[in-house]
């Protein structure tokens, strides 16, 4: 499996620190299709918020269609191939090392809260309300800002923003699930 720094430097030709554990990027059709160059799976959690356009991918053999306002969670070791992106496609992507993610008390809380759910059937996408999508995208943009400038506490700031992203995503997921009675996105994303 590719580690995050390996994916960014070798596959996507992006600059990052060798020990990079969290990385965010604004994606377009070109950067999205670059992920198809991977010859192995990824040892990361990846959260993709579709800002504009559509994308179709194959997730563990199942076709998944995503549109503006959807969030997609890639889990470590998942086979995933991008099939198509619409013209003008744009997304915001947060990638986080699997070990860093699973060592987070927030993730352990998410798993514990949803562990006994009967609905752990592989739903790795969820539609976000416009305000929620803007809010989560704002956190990703903040992480991108910290990535680009020197800051004495850069790693701590990025880790804090990632924790905030996870807390907000869990809150959004719980509100969405309670309103619709649908499956638990976080249980499927971290199982």
C-alpha positions in Angstrom: 0.0 0.0 0.0 1.1 3.5 -0.8 1.8 5.8 2.2 0.5 9.4 1.8 4.0 10.9 1.1 4.7 8.2 -1.5 1.4 8.9 -3.3 2.0 12.6 -3.4 5.7 12.5 -4.5 5.8 9.5 -6.8 2.3 9.3 -8.3 1.0 12.8 -8.2 4.4 14.7 -8.5 3.5 17.0 -5.6 5.9 18.4 -3.0 5.3 17.3 0.5 7.4 16.5 3.7 8.6 12.9 3.8 6.7 12.3 7.0 3.5 13.9 5.7 0.5 12.5 7.5 -2.3 14.9 6.4 -2.5 16.7 3.0 -5.3 18.7 1.4 -5.6 19.7 -2.2 -8.1 21.3 -4.5 -8.8 18.7 -7.2 -9.7 19.1 -10.8 -10.2 16.5 -13.6 -6.4 16.2 -14.2 -5.4 15.6 -10.5 -8.4 13.3 -10.0 -7.4 11.0 -13.0 -3.8 10.9 -11.7 -5.0 8.6 -8.9 -5.5 6.0 -11.5 -1.7 5.8 -11.9 -1.5 4.0 -8.5 -0.3 0.4 -8.9 -1.5 -0.4 -5.4 -4.0 0.7 -2.9 -3.6 3.7 -0.5 -2.9 3.5 3.2 -5.0 6.6 3.9 -8.4 7.9 4.6 -9.5 10.3 1.9 -12.5 12.6 2.1 -13.5 14.2 -1.2 -16.1 16.9 -1.3 -17.5 17.5 -4.8 -17.7 21.3 -5.2 -18.6 21.4 -8.9 -19.6 18.9 -11.5 -19.8 15.1 -11.4 -17.5 12.1 -11.0 -18.0 8.4 -11.4 -15.7 5.8 -9.9 -15.5 2.1 -9.2 -15.2 1.5 -5.5 -14.4 -2.2 -4.8 -16.1 -3.3 -8.0 -19.2 -1.1 -7.4 -19.9 2.0 -9.6 -20.4 5.1 -7.5 -21.7 8.4 -9.0 -20.9 11.6 -7.2 -22.3 15.1 -7.8 -21.9 18.6 -6.4 -22.5 18.5 -2.7 -21.5 14.9 -2.2 -18.7 13.7 0.1 -17.0 10.4 -0.6 -14.8 8.6 1.9 -12.0 6.3 0.6 -10.9 3.8 3.2 -7.4 2.2 3.3 -6.9 -0.7 1.1 -9.9 0.0 -1.1 -9.6 -0.6 -4.8 -10.8 2.5 -6.5 -10.7 3.7 -10.1 -11.9 7.0 -11.5 -14.1 6.4 -14.6 -15.2 9.9 -15.5 -15.3 13.5 -14.4 -17.4 16.2 -16.0 -16.0 19.3 -17.6 -15.3 21.9 -15.0 -15.1 19.3 -12.2 -13.7 20.6 -8.9 -13.3 18.9 -5.5 -11.6 19.5 -2.2 -9.7 16.5 -0.9 -8.4 15.8 2.6 -6.0 12.8 2.8 -4.9 11.4 6.2 -2.6 8.6 7.1 -4.5 5.5 8.3 -2.4 5.1 11.5 -2.8 8.8 12.4 -6.5 8.6 11.8 -7.1 5.4 13.8 -5.0 6.7 16.7 -7.3 9.7 17.0 -9.6 9.6 20.1 -12.3 11.2 17.9 -12.2 8.3 15.4 -12.3 5.8 18.2 -15.4 7.6 19.5 -16.9 7.5 16.0 -16.3 3.7 15.7 -17.5 3.0 19.3 -20.7 5.1 18.7 -21.6 3.2 15.5 -20.0 -0.2 16.0 -23.2 -2.1 16.6 -25.1 -0.5 13.7 -26.9 -3.1 11.6 -26.3 -0.9 8.5 -22.6 -1.3 7.8 -23.2 -2.2 4.1 -20.6 -0.1 2.3 -22.2 3.3 1.7 -19.1 5.5 1.3 -20.8 8.7 0.2 -23.3 11.1 1.6 -24.9 14.2 0.2 -24.2 17.4 2.2 -26.5 20.4 2.6 -24.9 23.5 1.0 -24.0 25.1 4.3 -22.3 21.9 5.5 -20.4 21.5 2.3 -19.1 25.1 2.6 -18.2 24.6 6.2 -16.2 21.4 5.6 -14.6 22.9 2.5 -13.6 25.9 4.6 -11.7 23.6 7.0 -9.9 21.9 4.0 -9.0 25.4 2.7 -7.6 26.3 6.1 -5.4 23.2 6.0 -4.2 24.1 2.5 -3.3 27.5 3.9 -1.2 26.0 6.7 0.5 23.6 4.2 1.6 26.6 2.1 3.2 28.8 4.7 5.9 28.4 7.3 4.4 28.2 10.8 6.1 27.2 14.0 3.1 25.0 15.0 2.1 23.9 11.5 1.7 20.2 12.2 -0.3 20.8 15.4 -2.5 23.3 13.6 -3.2 20.9 10.8 -3.9 18.0 13.2 -6.3 20.2 15.1 -8.1 21.2 12.0 -8.3 17.5 11.0 -9.9 16.7 14.3 -12.3 19.5 13.9 -13.2 18.2 10.4 -13.9 14.7 11.8 -16.0 16.1 14.6 -18.0 18.3 12.2 -18.4 15.4 9.8 -19.7 13.2 12.6 -22.2 15.8 13.7 -23.4 16.3 10.1 -23.6 12.5 9.6 -25.6 12.0 12.8 -28.1 14.8 11.9 -28.5 13.5 8.4 -29.0 9.9 9.6 -31.6 10.9 12.2 -33.5 13.0 9.6 -33.5 10.3 7.0 -33.3 7.1 8.9 -30.5 6.0 6.6 -27.2 4.2 7.2 -24.5 5.5 9.4 -21.8 7.0 7.1 -19.1 7.1 9.8 -19.5 3.5 10.7 -19.1 2.5 7.1 -16.2 4.9 6.6 -14.1 3.7 9.5 -14.9 0.0 9.5 
